[in-house]
């Protein structure tokens, strides 16, 4: 067996086993491409007209207004520099309230259906929408299929290389031919889509592998001569960065017991808010993870971009009593490994490149879905042809001993269709 044939059979086997899961991840990836913009567009009806000369209410008043509607303890509060945007108070990942920042009126829970839709799609993308009890198994499957997808994306261009280089062979592998049908059409689509999408797909899937496995995550740090962070700390920090850019905090309200919620004091938060706003000129979004009663500090995540650029993000920690700066962590303060790891997270979704990057990621994911479809179609056609070749000759109904013998032309056609 030649090396090329070995790679081909590994490619075919990996695609056959992981194809359905890869198709699910690619399809959901397309749907998630513009998640942040879609939610923001769906919630435009909650925008307000700022009263002339009015000043926003203090954070303490906004929190109390939200708690009059939602009794549980809030996890975070987010506000934007645009005075027409409402303030968002989150009570965990799946529940939040939008408030008028000038009157404290609760405007509603936001675009609940849109948020629920993307929440379900993201669950399918990350762990095949398995329930909580089977979520670890779902993660294991999707992580393994990410590795298989990476092999498929890397081995595909090798198999695409024509045995004989010519203008016709290059054209056949890089341009669609609308006159083809059946297996030849699937083969043409598989090659053309694969060769045009292989680079963005390789970047997207490689980022997914890094986020899937601790050893791959640690390799990023080791390649940059930096010690890998403790796993739990790394996941927490990355999770906060990812959730905050979607306009929500990943912190859980369960971190503060509801039994003591009535005794929690939020005094002094508005003074800290003003300090955070003054810290970064041109800020766009600020998220405050509401501290527990025993926490002496308050941490602000400040974004001066559109939400998808890690280099535009920084964390500010202030002392709750004195408002003194305890820690300032801009993107540049991270070591090389940490900076690269943050870029990987936003490169996977394309957000690091803005709308253009998200579009490239969406088109590449759509191409990946077509690669799975055409690949599985080719596998089924090959299997059907192999079964047809092994089918015994058909006897005539009269049982006269005569058998149907295919012509030489039909035999050659069957062999060509199975190769």
C-alpha positions as CSV (number, residue, x, y, z in Angstrom):
1,X,0.0,0.0,0.0
2,X,1.4,3.4,-1.0
3,X,1.6,6.3,1.4
4,X,-1.0,8.2,-0.6
5,X,-3.4,5.3,-0.4
6,X,-2.8,4.9,3.4
7,X,-3.7,8.6,3.9
8,X,-6.8,8.2,1.7
9,X,-8.1,5.3,3.8
10,X,-7.4,7.1,7.0
11,X,-9.2,10.2,5.6
12,X,-12.2,8.1,4.5
13,X,-12.4,6.2,7.8
14,X,-12.1,9.4,10.0
15,X,-14.7,11.2,7.9
16,X,-17.1,8.3,8.0
17,X,-16.9,7.9,11.8
18,X,-16.9,11.6,12.8
19,X,-18.9,13.0,9.8
20,X,-22.3,13.5,11.5
21,X,-20.8,15.2,14.6
22,X,-18.6,17.4,12.4
23,X,-21.6,18.3,10.3
24,X,-23.4,19.3,13.5
25,X,-20.5,21.5,14.7
26,X,-20.2,23.1,11.3
27,X,-23.9,23.8,10.9
28,X,-24.2,25.3,14.4
29,X,-21.0,27.2,13.8
30,X,-22.7,29.0,10.9
31,X,-25.7,29.8,13.1
32,X,-23.5,31.2,15.8
33,X,-21.4,33.4,13.5
34,X,-23.2,36.6,14.2
35,X,-24.6,35.8,17.6
36,X,-23.6,39.0,19.3
37,X,-24.9,41.2,16.5
38,X,-28.1,39.3,16.3
39,X,-28.9,39.6,20.0
40,X,-28.0,43.3,19.9
41,X,-30.3,43.9,16.9
42,X,-33.1,41.9,18.5
43,X,-32.9,44.1,21.6
44,X,-32.9,47.4,19.9
45,X,-36.5,47.9,20.9
46,X,-35.2,48.3,24.5
47,X,-33.2,51.4,23.6
48,X,-34.3,54.6,25.4
49,X,-34.3,58.3,24.7
50,X,-32.1,60.0,27.4
51,X,-34.0,62.8,29.1
52,X,-32.4,66.2,28.6
53,X,-29.8,66.9,31.3
54,X,-30.6,63.7,33.2
55,X,-27.9,61.6,34.9
56,X,-27.9,57.9,35.2
57,X,-29.0,56.4,38.5
58,X,-26.4,55.0,40.9
59,X,-25.6,51.3,40.5
60,X,-27.0,50.6,44.0
61,X,-30.4,52.0,42.9
62,X,-30.4,50.0,39.7
63,X,-29.6,46.8,41.5
64,X,-32.3,47.3,44.1
65,X,-34.8,48.0,41.3
66,X,-33.9,44.7,39.6
67,X,-34.2,42.8,42.9
68,X,-37.7,44.1,43.3
69,X,-38.6,42.0,40.3
70,X,-36.1,39.2,40.6
71,X,-35.5,38.0,44.2
72,X,-32.3,36.1,43.6
73,X,-28.9,37.7,43.9
74,X,-27.5,39.3,40.8
75,X,-24.2,38.0,39.4
76,X,-23.1,41.0,37.3
77,X,-24.1,44.3,35.9
78,X,-23.1,45.6,32.5
79,X,-23.5,49.1,31.0
80,X,-22.4,50.7,27.7
81,X,-21.0,54.1,26.8
82,X,-24.0,54.7,24.5
83,X,-26.5,56.7,26.7
84,X,-29.5,55.1,24.8
85,X,-28.5,51.6,25.8
86,X,-30.2,50.0,28.8
87,X,-28.2,48.5,31.7
88,X,-28.1,44.8,31.9
89,X,-28.2,42.9,35.2
90,X,-27.5,39.2,35.0
91,X,-28.6,36.6,37.4
92,X,-26.5,33.8,36.0
93,X,-26.0,32.6,32.4
94,X,-29.6,32.2,31.4
95,X,-31.4,35.1,33.1
96,X,-31.0,38.8,33.0
97,X,-33.0,42.1,33.2
98,X,-32.7,45.3,31.2
99,X,-33.2,48.5,33.0
100,X,-33.7,52.2,32.1
101,X,-30.5,53.7,33.5
102,X,-32.2,57.0,34.2
103,X,-35.4,55.9,35.9
104,X,-34.6,52.4,37.1
105,X,-37.6,51.0,35.3
106,X,-37.3,47.3,34.4
107,X,-37.7,47.1,30.6
108,X,-37.9,43.3,30.5
109,X,-35.7,40.3,30.1
110,X,-34.3,41.1,26.7
111,X,-34.8,39.1,23.5
112,X,-35.6,35.9,25.4
113,X,-36.4,33.8,22.3
114,X,-33.3,35.0,20.5
115,X,-31.1,34.3,23.5
116,X,-32.7,30.9,24.1
117,X,-32.2,30.0,20.4
118,X,-28.5,30.8,20.5
119,X,-28.1,29.2,23.9
120,X,-29.5,25.9,22.5
121,X,-27.4,26.1,19.4
122,X,-24.3,26.7,21.4
123,X,-25.1,23.7,23.6
124,X,-25.4,21.6,20.4
125,X,-22.1,23.0,19.2
126,X,-20.2,22.3,22.4
127,X,-21.6,19.0,23.7
128,X,-24.3,18.0,21.2
129,X,-27.1,19.4,23.4
130,X,-26.7,16.5,25.9
131,X,-28.3,17.0,29.2
132,X,-26.4,17.9,32.3
133,X,-25.9,14.3,33.3
134,X,-24.3,13.4,29.9
135,X,-22.6,16.7,29.2
136,X,-19.1,15.3,29.9
137,X,-19.7,12.5,27.4
138,X,-20.9,15.0,24.8
139,X,-17.8,17.1,25.3
140,X,-15.6,14.0,24.9
141,X,-17.3,13.2,21.6
142,X,-17.0,16.7,20.2
143,X,-13.4,17.1,21.3
144,X,-12.4,13.8,19.7
145,X,-14.2,14.9,16.5
146,X,-12.3,18.2,16.5
147,X,-9.1,16.2,16.4
148,X,-10.5,14.0,13.5
149,X,-11.6,17.2,11.7
150,X,-8.1,18.6,12.0
151,X,-6.7,15.5,10.4
152,X,-9.3,15.7,7.6
153,X,-8.5,19.3,6.9
154,X,-4.8,18.7,6.8
155,X,-4.9,15.5,4.8
156,X,-7.4,16.8,2.3
157,X,-5.0,19.1,0.4
158,X,-2.4,16.3,0.2
159,X,-5.0,14.0,-1.5
160,X,-6.1,16.9,-3.7
161,X,-2.6,17.2,-5.3
162,X,-2.9,15.9,-8.8
163,X,-0.7,13.0,-9.9
164,X,0.1,14.8,-13.1
165,X,0.3,18.6,-13.0
166,X,-1.5,20.3,-15.8
167,X,-3.8,23.2,-16.5
168,X,-6.8,20.9,-16.8
169,X,-6.1,19.0,-13.6
170,X,-5.7,22.2,-11.6
171,X,-8.9,23.6,-13.1
172,X,-10.8,20.5,-12.3
173,X,-9.7,20.7,-8.6
174,X,-10.2,24.4,-8.1
175,X,-13.3,25.4,-10.1
176,X,-16.9,24.2,-10.0
177,X,-18.3,22.4,-13.0
178,X,-22.0,22.9,-13.3
179,X,-22.4,20.2,-16.0
180,X,-21.5,17.3,-13.7
181,X,-23.9,15.1,-11.9
182,X,-23.8,12.2,-9.5
183,X,-20.6,11.0,-8.1
184,X,-18.4,13.1,-10.4
185,X,-20.3,16.2,-9.2
186,X,-19.8,15.3,-5.5
187,X,-16.1,14.7,-6.1
188,X,-15.8,18.0,-7.9
189,X,-17.6,19.9,-5.1
190,X,-15.6,18.1,-2.4
191,X,-12.2,19.0,-4.0
192,X,-13.1,22.6,-4.9
193,X,-14.7,23.5,-1.5
194,X,-11.9,21.7,0.3
195,X,-9.1,23.5,-1.4
196,X,-10.7,27.0,-1.0
197,X,-11.7,26.5,2.6
198,X,-8.8,24.5,3.9
199,X,-6.8,27.4,5.4
200,X,-9.6,29.1,7.4
201,X,-10.9,25.7,8.4
202,X,-7.5,24.6,9.6
203,X,-7.2,27.8,11.7
204,X,-10.7,27.4,13.2
205,X,-10.3,23.7,14.0
206,X,-6.8,24.1,15.4
207,X,-8.2,26.8,17.8
208,X,-11.0,24.4,18.7
209,X,-8.4,21.6,19.5
210,X,-6.5,24.0,21.8
211,X,-9.7,24.8,23.6
212,X,-10.7,21.1,23.8
213,X,-7.7,19.6,25.5
214,X,-5.6,20.7,28.4
215,X,-2.5,19.3,26.8
216,X,-3.1,21.4,23.7
217,X,-3.8,24.5,25.8
218,X,-0.6,23.9,27.8
219,X,1.4,23.5,24.6
220,X,0.5,27.0,23.6
221,X,2.2,28.3,26.8
222,X,5.2,26.0,26.5
223,X,5.8,27.0,22.9
224,X,6.1,30.6,24.1
225,X,8.4,29.6,27.0
226,X,5.7,30.4,29.6
227,X,4.5,28.1,32.4
228,X,0.9,26.9,31.9
229,X,-1.6,28.3,34.4
230,X,-3.5,26.0,36.7
231,X,-6.4,24.5,34.7
232,X,-9.2,25.8,36.8
233,X,-7.9,29.3,36.9
234,X,-7.3,29.3,33.2
235,X,-10.8,28.1,32.4
236,X,-12.4,30.6,34.8
237,X,-10.5,33.6,33.3
238,X,-11.2,32.5,29.7
239,X,-14.8,31.8,30.5
240,X,-15.2,35.3,32.0
241,X,-13.6,36.9,28.9
242,X,-15.9,34.9,26.6
243,X,-19.1,35.5,28.4
244,X,-18.5,39.2,29.0
245,X,-18.0,39.8,25.3
246,X,-21.5,38.5,24.6
247,X,-22.8,41.0,27.1
248,X,-23.3,38.6,29.9
249,X,-21.2,37.4,32.9
250,X,-20.3,33.8,33.3
251,X,-20.4,34.1,37.1
252,X,-23.0,32.1,38.8
253,X,-25.4,33.7,41.3
254,X,-25.1,30.6,43.3
255,X,-21.8,31.9,44.6
256,X,-23.8,34.0,47.0
257,X,-26.3,32.1,49.1
258,X,-29.9,33.3,48.6
259,X,-30.5,33.0,52.3
260,X,-28.3,36.0,53.0
261,X,-29.3,38.0,50.0
262,X,-31.4,40.4,52.0
263,X,-28.4,41.4,54.1
264,X,-26.1,42.2,51.2
265,X,-25.0,45.8,50.9
266,X,-24.0,47.3,47.6
267,X,-23.0,50.7,49.1
268,X,-20.1,52.3,47.3
269,X,-20.4,50.6,44.0
270,X,-21.3,53.8,42.1
271,X,-18.1,55.5,43.3
272,X,-16.2,52.5,41.9
273,X,-18.1,52.8,38.7
274,X,-16.9,56.3,38.2
275,X,-13.3,55.2,38.9
276,X,-13.6,52.4,36.3
277,X,-15.0,54.8,33.6
278,X,-12.2,57.2,34.2
279,X,-9.5,54.5,33.9
280,X,-9.9,53.8,30.2
281,X,-10.6,56.7,27.8
282,X,-12.9,55.6,25.0
283,X,-14.4,52.6,26.8
284,X,-17.4,51.0,25.2
285,X,-18.6,48.3,27.6
286,X,-17.9,47.8,31.3
287,X,-19.0,44.6,33.2
288,X,-18.8,44.5,37.0
289,X,-18.8,41.0,38.6
290,X,-20.8,41.8,41.8
291,X,-18.6,40.8,44.8
292,X,-19.6,38.6,47.6
293,X,-20.2,40.3,51.0
294,X,-16.8,39.0,52.2
295,X,-14.9,40.1,49.1
296,X,-12.9,43.2,49.8
297,X,-12.4,44.0,46.1
298,X,-14.6,44.6,43.1
299,X,-13.4,43.6,39.6
300,X,-14.4,45.4,36.4
301,X,-13.9,44.1,32.9
302,X,-13.5,47.1,30.5
303,X,-13.8,46.7,26.8
304,X,-12.8,49.6,24.5
305,X,-13.7,47.6,21.3
306,X,-16.7,45.9,19.8
307,X,-16.4,42.8,22.0
308,X,-14.3,40.5,19.9
309,X,-10.8,41.9,20.3
310,X,-8.9,40.6,23.4
311,X,-6.3,43.4,23.0
312,X,-9.1,45.9,23.6
313,X,-10.0,44.4,27.0
314,X,-8.6,45.0,30.4
315,X,-9.4,44.1,34.0
316,X,-9.5,46.6,36.9
317,X,-9.7,45.6,40.5
318,X,-10.6,48.2,43.1
319,X,-10.8,48.2,46.9
320,X,-14.4,48.4,47.8
321,X,-13.9,50.6,50.9
322,X,-11.3,53.1,49.6
323,X,-11.8,52.8,45.8
324,X,-8.0,52.5,45.6
325,X,-6.6,50.6,42.6
326,X,-5.6,47.1,43.7
327,X,-4.7,45.7,40.3
328,X,-4.7,46.8,36.7
329,X,-4.4,44.1,34.0
330,X,-4.5,45.4,30.4
331,X,-3.9,42.9,27.6
332,X,-0.3,43.9,27.3
333,X,0.4,42.8,31.0
334,X,-0.2,39.2,30.1
335,X,2.7,36.9,29.1
336,X,3.0,35.8,25.5
337,X,1.3,32.5,26.1
338,X,-1.7,34.1,27.7
339,X,-2.0,36.7,24.9
340,X,-1.8,34.0,22.3
341,X,-4.4,31.9,24.1
342,X,-6.8,34.8,24.3
343,X,-6.4,35.5,20.6
344,X,-7.1,31.8,19.9
345,X,-10.5,32.0,21.6
346,X,-11.7,34.9,19.5
347,X,-10.0,33.6,16.3
348,X,-12.1,30.4,16.6
349,X,-15.3,32.5,16.2
350,X,-13.8,34.9,13.7
351,X,-14.5,37.8,16.1
352,X,-10.9,38.8,16.2
353,X,-11.2,40.0,12.6
354,X,-14.4,41.9,13.1
355,X,-17.4,41.4,10.7
356,X,-14.9,40.3,8.0
357,X,-13.5,37.7,10.2
358,X,-16.9,36.4,11.3
359,X,-18.0,36.2,7.7
360,X,-14.9,34.2,6.8
361,X,-15.5,31.9,9.7
362,X,-19.2,31.5,8.7
363,X,-18.3,30.7,5.0
364,X,-15.6,28.3,6.1
365,X,-18.0,26.5,8.4
366,X,-20.6,26.3,5.7
367,X,-17.9,24.9,3.4
368,X,-17.1,22.3,6.1
369,X,-20.8,21.2,6.2
370,X,-20.7,20.7,2.4
371,X,-17.4,18.8,2.7
372,X,-19.1,16.4,5.1
373,X,-22.2,16.0,2.9
374,X,-20.2,15.4,-0.3
375,X,-17.7,13.2,1.5
376,X,-20.4,10.9,3.0
377,X,-22.2,10.8,-0.3
378,X,-19.0,9.6,-1.9
379,X,-18.6,7.0,0.8
380,X,-22.2,5.7,0.3
381,X,-21.7,5.6,-3.5
382,X,-18.5,3.6,-3.1
383,X,-20.3,1.2,-0.7
384,X,-23.3,0.8,-3.0
385,X,-21.0,0.1,-6.0
386,X,-19.1,-2.5,-4.0
387,X,-22.3,-4.3,-2.9
388,X,-23.5,-4.2,-6.6
389,X,-20.3,-5.9,-7.8
390,X,-20.7,-8.7,-5.3
391,X,-24.4,-9.3,-6.2
392,X,-24.7,-12.7,-8.0
393,X,-26.0,-12.8,-11.6
394,X,-29.8,-12.6,-11.9
395,X,-31.6,-15.6,-13.2
396,X,-34.5,-15.3,-15.6
397,X,-38.0,-15.8,-14.2
398,X,-38.6,-18.9,-16.4
399,X,-35.8,-20.7,-14.6
400,X,-34.4,-21.8,-17.9
401,X,-30.9,-21.6,-16.7
402,X,-30.1,-18.5,-18.7
403,X,-28.4,-15.7,-16.8
404,X,-28.1,-12.0,-17.4
405,X,-24.6,-11.1,-18.5
406,X,-23.6,-7.5,-18.4
407,X,-22.0,-6.1,-21.5
408,X,-18.4,-5.0,-21.5
409,X,-19.5,-1.3,-21.6
410,X,-21.7,-1.8,-18.5
411,X,-18.9,-3.6,-16.6
412,X,-16.5,-0.8,-17.3
413,X,-19.1,1.8,-16.2
414,X,-19.6,0.0,-12.9
415,X,-15.8,-0.1,-12.3
416,X,-15.4,3.6,-13.0
417,X,-18.3,4.5,-10.7
418,X,-16.7,2.5,-7.8
419,X,-13.3,4.1,-8.0
